Amino acid sequence: MHAHACYAPFMRTTIEITAEQRSKLMALAALKNEKGFSRFVREAIDEYLESRLSTQEKIDRALLTRGILNEEDADSFGDDCTAIRENWR
C-alpha cells in the first residue's frame, strides 16, 4: 500500500476543446503572464456550476408557489404571460 502525505488541491483530467478555443486561451494566458490556461478553465467551471445552482434554487422557489393562486387568478396570469410572449421582441 502506498500513501501520500500531502493533499493536492487540483486534479488533472483531459478535456476536449477546439484549436480556436485553445489559441484564445493561450493568448489570454500570455496577457495575464500565466504559463497555461488551467486557472481560466477552473474559473469557467466555477461560474457555470454557480449559475446552474442558482438556476435550480430559482426553480425550487418558484415551485413552492404552486397552488397559491385561485383558478381565476391563475387563468388571468396565464393569459397575461401569453400576451407578453406574443409581443416579445
Summary of the structure (lengths in Angstrom):
residues: 89
radius of gyration: 23.4
end to end distance: 64.1
largest distance: 68.8
contacts: 137
relative contact order: 0.05
helix: 63%
strand: 0%
